[in-house]
Amino acid sequence: MTGRKHGLGLSVIVVVRDDEDSVGRDVRSLARHLRERGLAFEILAIGDGTHDTSLTLLRFLGAEIPELSVLGIARNGRGFRRAIAHAQGEAVLLWEADRGTRPPHAIFGWALSRLSRRVAVVVRGRFVLASRLGALPVLLDATGRGDEYEARFERMAQSLGLDVESVGRRPARRRGLLAPVLRILSV
């Protein structure tokens, strides 16, 4: 991969779904932010159930962002898990491009400072930041999307006794027969 640096500090794993309208802008913004912070980084983009041209757009963007690699497509809910095998950074930032949140600039610095004392920081509804080697058993086993992934990551890490800090509110869980209908209506 071009742009790999010795002593790589951060691997950003971006799970891409049907995000062609915003993913290029967001990845470009994230790369610019990380460069401004002086971080050695790589960005690994992986499709997870995408059916649009998001990955093709990112491949073209790779000419502008040498730190960017497009890994292809994973089975639904397994994007982070598959990309971890390619990550080289000491820390990994797991970010889903389709969650309706812009790149995690504002809170990223805070989370990175917390990572020096913890194995992982989960900013619910935004991203997971983890020590790649410290959280490796969880990173290789956790699957899912969005809030489900974050909750699974937290449970698995806690069951292994890993020090994980979670911030933000966990969304209310909807149960029963109306859950699928409520999910559709909330879109």
Backbone as JSON Lines, residues from 0, in Angstrom:
{"i":0,"aa":"M","n":[0.86,-1.19,0.0],"ca":[0.0,0.0,0.0],"c":[0.89,1.23,0.0]}
{"i":1,"aa":"T","n":[0.61,2.17,-0.8],"ca":[1.35,3.42,-0.79],"c":[0.94,4.22,0.43]}
{"i":2,"aa":"G","n":[1.86,5.05,0.89],"ca":[1.53,5.89,2.03],"c":[1.76,5.22,3.37]}
{"i":3,"aa":"R","n":[2.16,3.95,3.41],"ca":[2.44,3.28,4.67],"c":[3.7,3.84,5.26]}
{"i":4,"aa":"K","n":[3.66,4.08,6.53],"ca":[4.8,4.65,7.2],"c":[5.25,3.7,8.29]}
{"i":5,"aa":"H","n":[6.56,3.68,8.54],"ca":[7.08,2.88,9.64],"c":[6.56,3.48,10.94]}
{"i":6,"aa":"G","n":[6.15,2.64,11.87],"ca":[5.62,3.14,13.13],"c":[4.25,3.76,12.96]}
{"i":7,"aa":"L","n":[3.44,3.16,12.13],"ca":[2.11,3.69,11.84],"c":[1.3,3.81,13.12]}
{"i":8,"aa":"G","n":[0.75,4.99,13.37],"ca":[0.01,5.23,14.59],"c":[-1.44,4.82,14.54]}
{"i":9,"aa":"L","n":[-2.12,5.01,13.4],"ca":[-3.55,4.84,13.36],"c":[-4.0,4.2,12.06]}
{"i":10,"aa":"S","n":[-4.86,3.2,12.2],"ca":[-5.56,2.62,11.05],"c":[-7.02,3.03,11.19]}
{"i":11,"aa":"V","n":[-7.52,3.75,10.21],"ca":[-8.93,4.14,10.18],"c":[-9.64,3.15,9.27]}
{"i":12,"aa":"I","n":[-10.6,2.44,9.83],"ca":[-11.38,1.5,9.04],"c":[-12.74,2.14,8.8]}
{"i":13,"aa":"V","n":[-13.03,2.38,7.53],"ca":[-14.29,3.01,7.15],"c":[-15.16,1.97,6.47]}
{"i":14,"aa":"V","n":[-16.27,1.62,7.12],"ca":[-17.24,0.72,6.51],"c":[-18.17,1.56,5.65]}
{"i":15,"aa":"V","n":[-18.28,1.15,4.4],"ca":[-19.03,1.91,3.4],"c":[-20.24,1.08,2.97]}
{"i":16,"aa":"R","n":[-21.37,1.74,2.95],"ca":[-22.57,1.09,2.42],"c":[-22.98,1.91,1.2]}
{"i":17,"aa":"D","n":[-24.17,2.38,1.13],"ca":[-24.59,3.16,-0.03],"c":[-24.43,4.65,0.28]}
{"i":18,"aa":"D","n":[-23.18,5.11,0.16],"ca":[-22.8,6.45,0.6],"c":[-22.17,7.3,-0.5]}
{"i":19,"aa":"E","n":[-22.45,7.01,-1.75],"ca":[-21.74,7.68,-2.83],"c":[-21.88,9.2,-2.81]}
{"i":20,"aa":"D","n":[-22.93,9.73,-2.21],"ca":[-23.12,11.18,-2.17],"c":[-22.19,11.88,-1.19]}
{"i":21,"aa":"S","n":[-21.7,11.17,-0.18],"ca":[-20.91,11.84,0.85],"c":[-19.58,11.18,1.19]}
{"i":22,"aa":"V","n":[-19.37,9.94,0.83],"ca":[-18.2,9.23,1.32],"c":[-16.88,9.84,0.83]}
{"i":23,"aa":"G","n":[-16.82,10.3,-0.4],"ca":[-15.6,10.92,-0.9],"c":[-15.24,12.18,-0.12]}
{"i":24,"aa":"R","n":[-16.23,13.04,0.07],"ca":[-16.02,14.27,0.84],"c":[-15.59,13.95,2.27]}
{"i":25,"aa":"D","n":[-16.24,12.96,2.89],"ca":[-15.95,12.63,4.28],"c":[-14.57,12.01,4.45]}
{"i":26,"aa":"V","n":[-14.17,11.12,3.55],"ca":[-12.85,10.5,3.64],"c":[-11.77,11.56,3.38]}
{"i":27,"aa":"R","n":[-11.99,12.42,2.42],"ca":[-11.04,13.51,2.14],"c":[-10.88,14.4,3.37]}
{"i":28,"aa":"S","n":[-11.99,14.75,4.01],"ca":[-11.98,15.59,5.21],"c":[-11.25,14.89,6.36]}
{"i":29,"aa":"L","n":[-11.5,13.61,6.53],"ca":[-10.83,12.84,7.58],"c":[-9.33,12.78,7.36]}
{"i":30,"aa":"A","n":[-8.9,12.52,6.14],"ca":[-7.46,12.46,5.82],"c":[-6.81,13.82,6.09]}
{"i":31,"aa":"R","n":[-7.45,14.9,5.68],"ca":[-6.91,16.23,5.92],"c":[-6.76,16.5,7.42]}
{"i":32,"aa":"H","n":[-7.77,16.14,8.19],"ca":[-7.74,16.33,9.65],"c":[-6.6,15.55,10.29]}
{"i":33,"aa":"L","n":[-6.42,14.31,9.88],"ca":[-5.35,13.49,10.47],"c":[-3.97,14.02,10.09]}
{"i":34,"aa":"R","n":[-3.82,14.49,8.85],"ca":[-2.54,15.09,8.44],"c":[-2.24,16.35,9.26]}
{"i":35,"aa":"E","n":[-3.28,17.18,9.47],"ca":[-3.09,18.41,10.25],"c":[-2.68,18.1,11.69]}
{"i":36,"aa":"R","n":[-3.11,16.98,12.22],"ca":[-2.73,16.56,13.57],"c":[-1.33,15.95,13.59]}
{"i":37,"aa":"G","n":[-0.74,15.72,12.42],"ca":[0.6,15.15,12.34],"c":[0.65,13.66,12.61]}
{"i":38,"aa":"L","n":[-0.45,12.97,12.41],"ca":[-0.5,11.53,12.68],"c":[-0.07,10.72,11.47]}
{"i":39,"aa":"A","n":[0.65,9.63,11.73],"ca":[0.93,8.64,10.69],"c":[-0.3,7.74,10.66]}
{"i":40,"aa":"F","n":[-0.92,7.6,9.5],"ca":[-2.19,6.88,9.43],"c":[-2.36,6.18,8.09]}
{"i":41,"aa":"E","n":[-3.31,5.26,8.09],"ca":[-3.81,4.65,6.87],"c":[-5.33,4.65,6.98]}
{"i":42,"aa":"I","n":[-5.99,4.7,5.84],"ca":[-7.45,4.59,5.8],"c":[-7.78,3.36,4.96]}
{"i":43,"aa":"L","n":[-8.5,2.44,5.58],"ca":[-8.91,1.22,4.91],"c":[-10.42,1.27,4.73]}
{"i":44,"aa":"A","n":[-10.87,1.33,3.5],"ca":[-12.3,1.38,3.21],"c":[-12.75,-0.01,2.77]}
{"i":45,"aa":"I","n":[-13.88,-0.43,3.31],"ca":[-14.42,-1.74,2.96],"c":[-15.93,-1.63,2.8]}
{"i":46,"aa":"G","n":[-16.44,-2.23,1.76],"ca":[-17.87,-2.25,1.52],"c":[-18.53,-3.29,2.4]}
{"i":47,"aa":"D","n":[-19.7,-2.95,2.9],"ca":[-20.46,-3.87,3.75],"c":[-21.92,-3.78,3.32]}
{"i":48,"aa":"G","n":[-22.25,-4.52,2.28],"ca":[-23.61,-4.47,1.76],"c":[-23.86,-3.29,0.85]}
{"i":49,"aa":"T","n":[-22.84,-2.74,0.26],"ca":[-23.01,-1.59,-0.63],"c":[-23.43,-2.06,-2.02]}
{"i":50,"aa":"H","n":[-24.31,-1.28,-2.63],"ca":[-24.8,-1.59,-3.97],"c":[-24.64,-0.41,-4.92]}
{"i":51,"aa":"D","n":[-23.94,0.62,-4.49],"ca":[-23.78,1.8,-5.35],"c":[-22.31,1.92,-5.77]}
{"i":52,"aa":"T","n":[-21.9,3.1,-6.18],"ca":[-20.54,3.31,-6.69],"c":[-19.58,3.86,-5.63]}
{"i":53,"aa":"S","n":[-19.92,3.73,-4.36],"ca":[-19.09,4.28,-3.29],"c":[-17.65,3.77,-3.36]}
{"i":54,"aa":"L","n":[-17.45,2.48,-3.5],"ca":[-16.09,1.93,-3.53],"c":[-15.32,2.36,-4.77]}
{"i":55,"aa":"T","n":[-16.0,2.47,-5.9],"ca":[-15.35,2.95,-7.12],"c":[-14.88,4.39,-6.94]}
{"i":56,"aa":"L","n":[-15.73,5.22,-6.35],"ca":[-15.34,6.61,-6.09],"c":[-14.12,6.66,-5.18]}
{"i":57,"aa":"L","n":[-14.09,5.81,-4.17],"ca":[-12.94,5.8,-3.26],"c":[-11.67,5.31,-3.95]}
{"i":58,"aa":"R","n":[-11.8,4.37,-4.87],"ca":[-10.62,3.92,-5.62],"c":[-10.01,5.08,-6.4]}
{"i":59,"aa":"F","n":[-10.86,5.9,-7.02],"ca":[-10.36,7.08,-7.74],"c":[-9.73,8.08,-6.77]}
{"i":60,"aa":"L","n":[-10.32,8.22,-5.6],"ca":[-9.81,9.14,-4.59],"c":[-8.44,8.7,-4.07]}
{"i":61,"aa":"G","n":[-8.13,7.43,-4.21],"ca":[-6.82,6.91,-3.79],"c":[-5.66,7.61,-4.47]}
{"i":62,"aa":"A","n":[-5.86,8.16,-5.68],"ca":[-4.79,8.91,-6.36],"c":[-4.48,10.2,-5.62]}
{"i":63,"aa":"E","n":[-5.46,10.76,-4.95],"ca":[-5.3,12.0,-4.19],"c":[-4.88,11.73,-2.74]}
{"i":64,"aa":"I","n":[-5.3,10.6,-2.21],"ca":[-5.02,10.26,-0.81],"c":[-4.23,8.95,-0.81]}
{"i":65,"aa":"P","n":[-2.9,9.04,-0.79],"ca":[-2.09,7.82,-0.86],"c":[-2.25,6.9,0.36]}
{"i":66,"aa":"E","n":[-2.77,7.42,1.44],"ca":[-2.98,6.6,2.64],"c":[-4.23,5.73,2.54]}
{"i":67,"aa":"L","n":[-5.02,5.9,1.49],"ca":[-6.29,5.21,1.33],"c":[-6.13,3.92,0.53]}
{"i":68,"aa":"S","n":[-6.68,2.84,1.07],"ca":[-6.77,1.56,0.36],"c":[-8.22,1.1,0.4]}
{"i":69,"aa":"V","n":[-8.69,0.57,-0.71],"ca":[-10.04,0.02,-0.79],"c":[-9.91,-1.49,-0.8]}
{"i":70,"aa":"L","n":[-10.52,-2.14,0.2],"ca":[-10.33,-3.57,0.4],"c":[-11.36,-4.45,-0.29]}
{"i":71,"aa":"G","n":[-12.39,-3.89,-0.85],"ca":[-13.42,-4.71,-1.49],"c":[-14.67,-4.78,-0.63]}
{"i":72,"aa":"I","n":[-15.38,-5.9,-0.71],"ca":[-16.66,-6.02,-0.03],"c":[-16.63,-7.19,0.94]}
{"i":73,"aa":"A","n":[-17.2,-6.98,2.11],"ca":[-17.34,-8.02,3.12],"c":[-18.8,-8.44,3.19]}
{"i":74,"aa":"R","n":[-19.04,-9.58,3.8],"ca":[-20.42,-9.98,4.06],"c":[-21.04,-9.02,5.06]}
{"i":75,"aa":"N","n":[-22.33,-8.83,4.97],"ca":[-23.04,-7.88,5.84],"c":[-22.67,-8.06,7.3]}
{"i":76,"aa":"G","n":[-22.3,-6.95,7.93],"ca":[-21.99,-6.94,9.35],"c":[-20.6,-7.42,9.7]}
{"i":77,"aa":"R","n":[-19.76,-7.7,8.68],"ca":[-18.42,-8.21,8.94],"c":[-17.31,-7.32,8.38]}
{"i":78,"aa":"G","n":[-17.65,-6.09,8.04],"ca":[-16.66,-5.19,7.45],"c":[-15.48,-4.9,8.35]}
{"i":79,"aa":"F","n":[-15.76,-4.51,9.6],"ca":[-14.66,-4.21,10.53],"c":[-13.79,-5.45,10.73]}
{"i":80,"aa":"R","n":[-14.44,-6.55,10.94],"ca":[-13.73,-7.81,11.22],"c":[-12.78,-8.16,10.07]}
{"i":81,"aa":"R","n":[-13.23,-8.02,8.86],"ca":[-12.38,-8.36,7.71],"c":[-11.24,-7.37,7.55]}
{"i":82,"aa":"A","n":[-11.51,-6.1,7.76],"ca":[-10.48,-5.07,7.56],"c":[-9.39,-5.12,8.63]}
{"i":83,"aa":"I","n":[-9.72,-5.6,9.82],"ca":[-8.72,-5.68,10.89],"c":[-7.51,-6.49,10.45]}
{"i":84,"aa":"A","n":[-7.72,-7.5,9.63],"ca":[-6.62,-8.34,9.15],"c":[-5.61,-7.53,8.33]}
{"i":85,"aa":"H","n":[-6.02,-6.4,7.79],"ca":[-5.14,-5.56,6.96],"c":[-4.56,-4.38,7.74]}
{"i":86,"aa":"A","n":[-5.1,-4.09,8.89],"ca":[-4.7,-2.9,9.65],"c":[-3.26,-3.04,10.16]}
{"i":87,"aa":"Q","n":[-2.53,-1.94,10.07],"ca":[-1.13,-1.91,10.51],"c":[-0.9,-0.98,11.71]}
{"i":88,"aa":"G","n":[-1.86,-0.13,12.02],"ca":[-1.67,0.88,13.07],"c":[-1.69,0.31,14.47]}
{"i":89,"aa":"E","n":[-1.1,1.05,15.37],"ca":[-1.14,0.68,16.79],"c":[-2.55,0.82,17.33]}
{"i":90,"aa":"A","n":[-3.29,1.79,16.8],"ca":[-4.68,2.02,17.19],"c":[-5.55,1.9,15.95]}
{"i":91,"aa":"V","n":[-6.81,1.52,16.16],"ca":[-7.76,1.46,15.05],"c":[-8.98,2.3,15.39]}
{"i":92,"aa":"L","n":[-9.41,3.06,14.41],"ca":[-10.64,3.84,14.52],"c":[-11.65,3.16,13.61]}
{"i":93,"aa":"L","n":[-12.75,2.69,14.18],"ca":[-13.79,2.01,13.43],"c":[-14.94,2.98,13.23]}
{"i":94,"aa":"W","n":[-15.19,3.34,11.96],"ca":[-16.18,4.37,11.66],"c":[-17.06,3.89,10.5]}
{"i":95,"aa":"E","n":[-18.36,3.98,10.68],"ca":[-19.32,3.62,9.63],"c":[-19.77,4.9,8.93]}
{"i":96,"aa":"A","n":[-19.48,4.98,7.65],"ca":[-19.74,6.2,6.9],"c":[-21.23,6.51,6.74]}
{"i":97,"aa":"D","n":[-22.09,5.52,6.87],"ca":[-23.51,5.74,6.58],"c":[-24.35,6.07,7.8]}
{"i":98,"aa":"R","n":[-23.77,6.33,8.94],"ca":[-24.55,6.54,10.16],"c":[-25.1,7.94,10.29]}
{"i":99,"aa":"G","n":[-24.87,8.77,9.3],"ca":[-25.42,10.12,9.35],"c":[-24.57,11.07,10.16]}
{"i":100,"aa":"T","n":[-23.37,10.65,10.51],"ca":[-22.47,11.52,11.25],"c":[-21.28,11.86,10.37]}
{"i":101,"aa":"R","n":[-20.82,13.07,10.49],"ca":[-19.64,13.49,9.74],"c":[-18.41,12.83,10.35]}
{"i":102,"aa":"P","n":[-17.27,12.94,9.71],"ca":[-16.06,12.36,10.3],"c":[-15.87,12.86,11.74]}
{"i":103,"aa":"P","n":[-15.34,12.01,12.6],"ca":[-15.3,12.31,14.04],"c":[-14.18,13.24,14.45]}
{"i":104,"aa":"H","n":[-14.09,14.43,13.86],"ca":[-12.99,15.34,14.17],"c":[-13.01,15.84,15.61]}
{"i":105,"aa":"A","n":[-14.12,16.4,16.03],"ca":[-14.17,17.11,17.31],"c":[-13.86,16.21,18.5]}
{"i":106,"aa":"I","n":[-14.44,15.05,18.55],"ca":[-14.28,14.19,19.71],"c":[-13.11,13.22,19.56]}
{"i":107,"aa":"F","n":[-12.53,13.13,18.37],"ca":[-11.45,12.19,18.13],"c":[-10.23,12.45,19.02]}
{"i":108,"aa":"G","n":[-9.82,13.7,19.13],"ca":[-8.66,14.03,19.96],"c":[-8.86,13.62,21.41]}
{"i":109,"aa":"W","n":[-10.07,13.88,21.92],"ca":[-10.38,13.48,23.29],"c":[-10.28,11.97,23.43]}
{"i":110,"aa":"A","n":[-10.89,11.23,22.5],"ca":[-10.89,9.77,22.57],"c":[-9.47,9.22,22.48]}
{"i":111,"aa":"L","n":[-8.65,9.82,21.62],"ca":[-7.26,9.39,21.48],"c":[-6.49,9.58,22.79]}
{"i":112,"aa":"S","n":[-6.75,10.69,23.48],"ca":[-6.08,10.92,24.77],"c":[-6.54,9.9,25.81]}
{"i":113,"aa":"R","n":[-7.77,9.46,25.75],"ca":[-8.3,8.45,26.69],"c":[-7.73,7.07,26.39]}
{"i":114,"aa":"L","n":[-7.39,6.82,25.14],"ca":[-6.88,5.51,24.75],"c":[-5.54,5.19,25.4]}
{"i":115,"aa":"S","n":[-4.8,6.21,25.81],"ca":[-3.51,5.95,26.46],"c":[-3.69,5.23,27.8]}
{"i":116,"aa":"R","n":[-4.9,5.28,28.37],"ca":[-5.16,4.63,29.66],"c":[-6.14,3.47,29.55]}
{"i":117,"aa":"R","n":[-6.64,3.2,28.38],"ca":[-7.65,2.17,28.19],"c":[-7.32,1.34,26.95]}
{"i":118,"aa":"V","n":[-8.01,0.22,26.82],"ca":[-7.85,-0.61,25.63],"c":[-8.73,-0.09,24.5]}
{"i":119,"aa":"A","n":[-9.87,0.5,24.87],"ca":[-10.78,1.01,23.84],"c":[-11.66,2.11,24.4]}
{"i":120,"aa":"V","n":[-12.12,2.96,23.49],"ca":[-13.08,4.01,23.81],"c":[-14.22,3.87,22.79]}
{"i":121,"aa":"V","n":[-15.43,3.72,23.3],"ca":[-16.61,3.63,22.44],"c":[-17.38,4.93,22.58]}
{"i":122,"aa":"V","n":[-17.5,5.67,21.51],"ca":[-18.33,6.86,21.5],"c":[-19.6,6.44,20.77]}
{"i":123,"aa":"R","n":[-20.6,6.1,21.56],"ca":[-21.82,5.5,21.04],"c":[-22.46,6.38,19.96]}
{"i":124,"aa":"G","n":[-22.84,5.71,18.91],"ca":[-23.47,6.4,17.79],"c":[-22.48,7.08,16.87]}
{"i":125,"aa":"R","n":[-21.17,7.01,17.18],"ca":[-20.16,7.7,16.37],"c":[-19.04,6.77,15.9]}
{"i":126,"aa":"F","n":[-18.28,6.17,16.83],"ca":[-17.14,5.35,16.45],"c":[-16.61,4.55,17.63]}
{"i":127,"aa":"V","n":[-15.72,3.6,17.31],"ca":[-14.96,2.85,18.31],"c":[-13.5,3.12,18.01]}
{"i":128,"aa":"L","n":[-12.73,3.45,19.04],"ca":[-11.29,3.64,18.93],"c":[-10.66,2.62,19.86]}
{"i":129,"aa":"A","n":[-9.74,1.82,19.35],"ca":[-9.17,0.74,20.17],"c":[-7.69,0.54,19.89]}
{"i":130,"aa":"S","n":[-7.0,0.04,20.9],"ca":[-5.64,-0.44,20.72],"c":[-5.75,-1.71,19.88]}
{"i":131,"aa":"R","n":[-5.08,-1.74,18.74],"ca":[-5.25,-2.89,17.83],"c":[-4.86,-4.2,18.51]}
{"i":132,"aa":"L","n":[-3.7,-4.24,19.12],"ca":[-3.27,-5.5,19.75],"c":[-4.0,-5.77,21.06]}
{"i":133,"aa":"G","n":[-4.26,-4.73,21.85],"ca":[-4.94,-4.91,23.13],"c":[-6.36,-5.42,22.98]}
{"i":134,"aa":"A","n":[-7.03,-5.0,21.92],"ca":[-8.43,-5.39,21.71],"c":[-8.58,-6.43,20.6]}
{"i":135,"aa":"L","n":[-7.48,-7.0,20.14],"ca":[-7.51,-7.89,18.99],"c":[-8.52,-9.04,19.1]}
{"i":136,"aa":"P","n":[-8.64,-9.72,20.25],"ca":[-9.62,-10.8,20.31],"c":[-11.05,-10.31,20.04]}
{"i":137,"aa":"V","n":[-11.38,-9.14,20.51],"ca":[-12.72,-8.58,20.29],"c":[-12.85,-8.1,18.85]}
{"i":138,"aa":"L","n":[-11.84,-7.44,18.34],"ca":[-11.88,-6.92,16.98],"c":[-12.04,-8.04,15.95]}
{"i":139,"aa":"L","n":[-11.45,-9.2,16.23],"ca":[-11.55,-10.31,15.29],"c":[-12.85,-11.1,15.41]}
{"i":140,"aa":"D","n":[-13.57,-10.89,16.5],"ca":[-14.77,-11.69,16.73],"c":[-16.07,-10.89,16.61]}
{"i":141,"aa":"A","n":[-16.04,-9.61,16.88],"ca":[-17.27,-8.82,16.88],"c":[-17.79,-8.62,15.46]}
{"i":142,"aa":"T","n":[-19.1,-8.69,15.33],"ca":[-19.76,-8.44,14.05],"c":[-20.99,-7.57,14.31]}
{"i":143,"aa":"G","n":[-21.61,-7.12,13.26],"ca":[-22.83,-6.33,13.38],"c":[-22.64,-4.97,12.75]}
{"i":144,"aa":"R","n":[-23.71,-4.19,12.89],"ca":[-23.72,-2.84,12.34],"c":[-24.15,-1.85,13.4]}
{"i":145,"aa":"G","n":[-23.62,-0.66,13.31],"ca":[-24.09,0.46,14.14],"c":[-24.11,0.17,15.62]}
{"i":146,"aa":"D","n":[-25.25,0.49,16.23],"ca":[-25.4,0.34,17.67],"c":[-25.23,-1.12,18.1]}
{"i":147,"aa":"E","n":[-25.67,-2.03,17.26],"ca":[-25.52,-3.46,17.56],"c":[-24.04,-3.82,17.67]}
{"i":148,"aa":"Y","n":[-23.21,-3.33,16.74],"ca":[-21.78,-3.61,16.79],"c":[-21.17,-3.03,18.06]}
{"i":149,"aa":"E","n":[-21.5,-1.78,18.35],"ca":[-20.93,-1.14,19.54],"c":[-21.29,-1.9,20.81]}
{"i":150,"aa":"A","n":[-22.56,-2.29,20.95],"ca":[-22.99,-3.02,22.14],"c":[-22.28,-4.38,22.23]}
{"i":151,"aa":"R","n":[-22.17,-5.06,21.11],"ca":[-21.48,-6.35,21.09],"c":[-20.0,-6.17,21.45]}
{"i":152,"aa":"F","n":[-19.37,-5.15,20.89],"ca":[-17.96,-4.87,21.19],"c":[-17.79,-4.65,22.7]}
{"i":153,"aa":"E","n":[-18.64,-3.8,23.28],"ca":[-18.56,-3.52,24.72],"c":[-18.72,-4.79,25.55]}
{"i":154,"aa":"R","n":[-19.74,-5.58,25.26],"ca":[-19.99,-6.82,26.03],"c":[-18.82,-7.78,25.94]}
{"i":155,"aa":"M","n":[-18.31,-7.98,24.74],"ca":[-17.21,-8.91,24.55],"c":[-15.95,-8.43,25.27]}
{"i":156,"aa":"A","n":[-15.67,-7.14,25.16],"ca":[-14.48,-6.59,25.83],"c":[-14.6,-6.72,27.35]}
{"i":157,"aa":"Q","n":[-15.77,-6.41,27.88],"ca":[-15.97,-6.52,29.32],"c":[-15.86,-7.97,29.78]}
{"i":158,"aa":"S","n":[-16.37,-8.91,28.99],"ca":[-16.29,-10.32,29.38],"c":[-14.84,-10.81,29.41]}
{"i":159,"aa":"L","n":[-13.96,-10.15,28.66],"ca":[-12.54,-10.5,28.67],"c":[-11.77,-9.68,29.7]}
{"i":160,"aa":"G","n":[-12.46,-8.8,30.41],"ca":[-11.81,-7.98,31.43],"c":[-11.01,-6.81,30.87]}
{"i":161,"aa":"L","n":[-11.29,-6.41,29.64],"ca":[-10.57,-5.29,29.02],"c":[-11.15,-3.97,29.52]}
{"i":162,"aa":"D","n":[-10.29,-2.99,29.67],"ca":[-10.69,-1.67,30.16],"c":[-11.23,-0.85,28.98]}
{"i":163,"aa":"V","n":[-12.55,-0.71,28.94],"ca":[-13.22,0.01,27.85],"c":[-14.02,1.15,28.46]}
{"i":164,"aa":"E","n":[-13.85,2.33,27.9],"ca":[-14.64,3.48,28.32],"c":[-15.71,3.73,27.26]}
{"i":165,"aa":"S","n":[-16.94,3.86,27.7],"ca":[-18.05,4.13,26.79],"c":[-18.69,5.46,27.17]}
{"i":166,"aa":"V","n":[-18.92,6.28,26.17],"ca":[-19.58,7.56,26.4],"c":[-20.73,7.71,25.42]}
{"i":167,"aa":"G","n":[-21.7,8.5,25.81],"ca":[-22.87,8.69,24.97],"c":[-23.98,7.76,25.41]}
{"i":168,"aa":"R","n":[-25.15,8.05,24.94],"ca":[-26.31,7.26,25.33],"c":[-26.49,6.08,24.42]}
{"i":169,"aa":"R","n":[-26.81,4.96,25.01],"ca":[-27.16,3.78,24.24],"c":[-28.62,3.95,23.82]}
{"i":170,"aa":"P","n":[-28.92,3.75,22.55],"ca":[-30.3,3.91,22.1],"c":[-31.22,2.9,22.79]}
{"i":171,"aa":"A","n":[-32.45,3.31,22.98],"ca":[-33.43,2.42,23.6],"c":[-33.68,1.25,22.67]}
{"i":172,"aa":"R","n":[-33.79,0.09,23.27],"ca":[-34.03,-1.12,22.5],"c":[-35.53,-1.31,22.3]}
{"i":173,"aa":"R","n":[-35.92,-1.55,21.09],"ca":[-37.33,-1.8,20.8],"c":[-37.54,-3.29,20.7]}
{"i":174,"aa":"R","n":[-38.54,-3.77,21.42],"ca":[-38.81,-5.21,21.43],"c":[-40.24,-5.48,20.99]}
{"i":175,"aa":"G","n":[-40.49,-6.71,20.71],"ca":[-41.85,-7.12,20.4],"c":[-42.14,-7.12,18.91]}
{"i":176,"aa":"L","n":[-43.39,-7.34,18.6],"ca":[-43.81,-7.47,17.22],"c":[-43.77,-6.16,16.45]}
{"i":177,"aa":"L","n":[-43.87,-5.04,17.14],"ca":[-43.9,-3.76,16.45],"c":[-42.5,-3.23,16.11]}
{"i":178,"aa":"A","n":[-41.46,-3.85,16.62],"ca":[-40.11,-3.34,16.4],"c":[-39.78,-3.14,14.92]}
{"i":179,"aa":"P","n":[-40.02,-4.11,14.03],"ca":[-39.71,-3.88,12.61],"c":[-40.51,-2.73,12.01]}
{"i":180,"aa":"V","n":[-41.76,-2.59,12.4],"ca":[-42.6,-1.51,11.88],"c":[-42.09,-0.17,12.38]}
{"i":181,"aa":"L","n":[-41.74,-0.1,13.66],"ca":[-41.21,1.15,14.21],"c":[-39.9,1.54,13.57]}
{"i":182,"aa":"R","n":[-39.05,0.54,13.26],"ca":[-37.79,0.82,12.59],"c":[-38.03,1.42,11.22]}
{"i":183,"aa":"I","n":[-38.98,0.89,10.47],"ca":[-39.29,1.4,9.14],"c":[-39.85,2.81,9.23]}
{"i":184,"aa":"L","n":[-40.73,3.06,10.18],"ca":[-41.34,4.38,10.32],"c":[-40.35,5.44,10.77]}
{"i":185,"aa":"S","n":[-39.29,5.03,11.47],"ca":[-38.32,6.01,11.97],"c":[-37.3,6.41,10.92]}
{"i":186,"aa":"V","n":[-37.32,5.77,9.76],"ca":[-36.35,6.08,8.7],"c":[-36.68,7.36,8.03]}
